[in-house]
Amino acid sequence: MSTTVSNNGPSSATAYTPTMTTPVNLSLLAVANALATEQVPAVLQALRRQGAHAFARLGFPTTRNEDWLYTNVAPIAERAFTRGAGARVELNSIAPLLFGNPEWPRVVFVDGILSASLTTLDALPDGVRVQSMADAAQADSELLAKHLGTIVPADRDGFAALNATCAGNGVVVHVGKEMVSDIPLHIVNVITGDADGVVAQT
């Protein structure tokens, strides 16, 4: 089902296979391949493919890597993972996580998936724009490409690679130049019991 990863980088129709002895979680590799071939805006698809390519090549770091000398991630590398679909959560169940004025804007993720029903942005002040990453990739791909994946490159290690592969489930907060607001934006990340073994990135 796959082709060997080459030094030329990812192509549009490649399913990536591990090329090193570093542990590669095959269930996560399957998730990475599925995400890398989804039809998403070009700026997201490019990063996802870079991430899948890097994960197949790098796998997870081990204690032989200096940066991970004292952290054994083998329990993560050895377990099975699947993609999340986002569980249904009612507003009253997240009430203990909320604070301040109930009218304040909030963004809620459930098991790594943006919840449209729990997110409310009506009270955003002028000069502040909040969009799902997918919407931002459609509306302002140049702005997203300027920042996405630039601070932590996809090929830094296996975790960075997986993070790049999952690009698209987060939000973009754009604040205008010299903008000052006294209205906070509350971002809530809810993990349910159904999320055990689920790949979730926000």
Disulfide bonds with the S-S distance in Angstrom:
none
